Amino acid sequence: YKKDLEDMDRLAENLEASLKRAKTMEAKDALLCLLEAQEIFTSHLRRLGIYTSLRQSADTTDSQTNAYMAQIMKKEARATKSLVAIQKYMAQIPNLEEVLASDDKLTDYRFLLLKNKKQVSHLFSEEMEEMIAKMNLSGGAAWNQLFEYLTSTVKVDYKGEMIPLSAVRNLAYDKDASVRKEAYEAELKAYEKIADSIAFSLNNIKSQVNMLCEARGYESPLAMTLEESNMSKKTLDAMLAAMRKYMPKFHEYMKAKAELLGHDNGLPWYDLFAPVGGMEKRYSIEEAHAYLVESFRAFSNDMADMMD
């Protein structure tokens, strides 16, 4: 782990060196060179980031893990200048579509490269992007870390015992109605301890999003999010329309569940996840594997193969 952390500096330098080499190559070879350097750096960064994030999730108060995450974020910020320069260089290659079609390997990257070309119009200079990445460490990213720290460390006073928030949330699925209700009330009471700090964190996170959205020339934060999520507004509207169309069925289910649990005026929040009915069957690892692969196979062979 420590060696991989040190290697990030070398791989970041390789990004810059690869860009210099690419500028002496034909377009096809330049793209392959840059994509390889990007992939090596990004996969390395993500493995380190994911592992460290999992350690943080296990214990958000572990100062050593938090220090490692800070190192990773700083190293990533320092590489931003090279990554942006590479993205801009690839986007300005003439006849990009023709170059991509000329090589099977590049064809696999067509979506990524065309997306890069579209996003370049929203980028600042390499130096400015690097500055934004570095300032984010003490801006939005820091507020996000505070948000996660507060929500993961707040303790809930449940029946005279201080338990984690995650533990009391799990009681929403308890078979005993009184347990569900008492746990819900204890949960709400615990939020009072961190409400102001959470609101302050969220306001500053969204303030940064709004500021960058406007500066980058996006119509709205939604438009920026849709582009980053590879989704069109038309697709989002279709999804929301389908949800609205079938919402009455969802309401019918909730009303029926309320009646089943003995409520006269709709379903209280604390009974939203109350178990109804029962299932005694337990699946072994092998049975679960077979069931998932078979279910996905009816929908998509590619997804079934991935699940397998």
N, C-alpha and C positions, 0 to 999 in steps of 0.2 A: 504493500500500500504506500509506504513512504517513498519507495523508489518510483512508483508510478506518479506520485505527486511531484517529485523532482523532474521527471521526464516531461511534464507539461511545458516547462520552459523550453526544452529542446524542441518539442513538437511545435510550439508557437513560433520559434525561430525558423523552423522548417517551412511554415506557411509563407513567411516573407521571402525565403530563398526560392521556394517553388514559384512564386509570382515572378521573380526576376528571371528564372529559367524559362517560364512560360512565354515571356515577352520575346524570346528568341526563336520560338517554335511556330510551326504551322498551327492553324486554329484547332484542328482536331486533336493534335498531340498536346497542345496547351490546355485544352479542356480536361483531357484525361489526367494530365499532371496535377492540375489544380484540384480536381475532384478527389484524387487519391490523397493529397495532403489534407484536404478538408475532412475526409472520412476518418483518417487516422486520428487527427486531433479531436474531432467531435466524439467518436466512439470512446476514446480514452477519457475525455472529459465526462461523458455521461456515465461510464462505469464508476468513476470516482464519485461523481455527484450522487448517483443513485444509492451506492453503498453508504455514503456518509449521511444521506438523508434518512435512510433506514435506521442508522444508529441514533440519529436525532429523534426519530419517532419513538424509539425504545426508551430514550431518556433525554428530554429536552434540556435538562439541567446539567448535562455532562459538558464541562467546560472544554475538555480536550477535543471532543467531537465538534463543538461549536467553533473552536479555533481552526480545526482542519477545514470546515466549511468556509470560513472566512478566507483562508488561503486559496481554496479552489476558486472562489468568486473573484478574488483579486487577479489571479492568473488568467481567468477567463476574460476579465475586463481588459487586461493588458493585450490580449490577442485580438480584441475587437477591431483595432485599426487595420490589421492584416486581413482579417475576415471580410471586412467591408470593402477593402481595396480589391480583393479577389472577386467578390460579388459584382462590383462595378466593372471590372475588367471583362468578366465572362459575359455580362449583359451587353457590352458594346461590340462584341464580335459581329462583323457583318455577315448577313445571310445565315443567322444562327440556326434557323429551321433546316436549311440544307446541310449544314455541317452535322447536325444531330442525326439526320437521316442517313448520313454516309458511313456510320459506324454502329454496329450492333450494341456495343457497350454504352455508347452515348445515348442510344435510343431509350435505354432503361432510365436515363436521367432526364428525359425530355420534360417531364412535368416540373421537376425541381428547377431546371435551368430557365424555363419560360416563366415560372413564378418569380424567380430571382430578378429576371428582366423587368417584370411588372413592378416589383417592389422598389427597385432602384430609384424611381422617381420620388419616393418618400424618404430617401436617405439624405443625411447631411454629409459634410466632408468627413474623411476618415478621422481627422483629429477631433472634430466635434462629436462623432459617434463614440470615440474612445472616452472623451470627457463625460458624455452622458452615462456610459457604462460604469465609469468610476464613481460618478456622483450618485448613481443608483444604489451603490453599496451602503451609503449613509442616508438614502432617500427611501424610495418605495420598497426596496428589498429589506431594509432595516425595519420599516414599519410592519412589513409582512411577517418578519421573524418575531417581532414583539407580539403580534396578533396570535401567532401559533404558540408562542411561549405561554401567554396568558390563558388561552383556552385549554392547553394541555396540563397546566399546573394547578389551575383552580380546584379547590377541594369543596365537596358538597357535604353539608351536615345532614346525614340521613339516619334518623333514629338514634341520635347521639354519637354516631360514628362518622369520622371524616373519610370520605371515599372519593376516588377520582371521578371526574365528569363522565368519562367513558363508561365507568361501572354503573353509574346511576342511569345513564341513557339506555343501557342494556335492560334495565328493569322495565322499560316500556313494553317488553315482550313477555313479561311474567304472566303466568296463568291466573294469579291472584289479583282481582280488581283493586283491592285496597292498596296493594304494593305499587301498582301502576300509578295510582292517584297520588300517593304520598311521595313517590320518587319524582313525579312531575313537579309537584309543589316545591320540593327541596331543590330541584334543578333550577327553577325560576328564581328562587331566593338566592342561590349561589351567583347567578349572573349579575346581581346588584353590586357585587364586589368589584367587578371588572368592566361594568357597562360603559363608564366614561372613557376608560383607556381604550377599549375596543372601538368605540365610536371615533375617537381621536385617530386611531390607527387607520381605520377604513377611510375616513375623510382625507387623510394625507395620501394614502395609496391611490384613491380615485382622483385626487387633485393632480397628481403627477401624470396619470393616464390622460386626463383631459388636456393638460398643458402640452404633452407630447403629441397627442392626436391633432390638436390645432396647428402646432408648429410643423408637423409633417404633411399637412395639407389634406387630411382625411375629412370627410363630410361630418363624421360623428365617431364617437368611441365604438358604436355598433359597427359602422362601416370598417373600421380598423380591425376589430375582432373577427368579423366575417372573412376579411382577406387573409388574416393570419390563420384562420381555421379552414381555409380552402372551401368556403361555402358561399353561395350566392344569396342575395336577399330573397330571390324568388323561391329558393329551396327552403329557407327559414320560414317564409310566409306560408308555404304549403304545409310544413310541419305544424305550425301553429293553427292553421285552419283545420287540419285533421284533428288536433287536440280539442279545439272548440266544438267540433262536430260531435265528438264522442264523449264530451264532458258530462252530458246528462246521464249517460250510462254509468259513469264513475260516481255521480251523485246518487243514483239509484242504489248502487252497491253500498255506499256509505250509510244511506238511510236504512237500508235493510240490516246492516251490521249494527247500527245504533239500536234498532228494535230488538234484535237478537240479544244484545247485551243489556236490555232493559232501560234504555234512555228514551225519554219522551220528546225532547227538543233537539234532535240531531246528535251527532257523535262528538263527544268532548275530545279535545286534543290528546289527553292522556290515554284514551282508548283507541287512538288511530291505528296502533300496531298490535292491539290485543289479539292474541291467537284465537281463532275460531275453528272448530272441527279438529281433526287430528290425523296424523299419519305415522304409523308404527314402523314402516319400512326404513331400513338403514342400508346405505350403499357402501360396498367395499370400494377400494381404489380402482380395482379392475372393472367393476360394474359401472362406476361413475364414468370411467374412461370410455367404455363401450357405448354408454347411453349418450354421452356428449358427441362423440364422433358420428353416431348414427343420426342424431338430431340435426347436426350441422350438415351432414351429407345431403339431406333432403332439400337443403337451402342452397349450399354452395360447396362444390368439391374442393376449391381452394381453401376455404375456411375450415372444412373438415380435415384436410391434410395438415393444416397448421395446428388445429386442435389436437390431432393425433400425435 
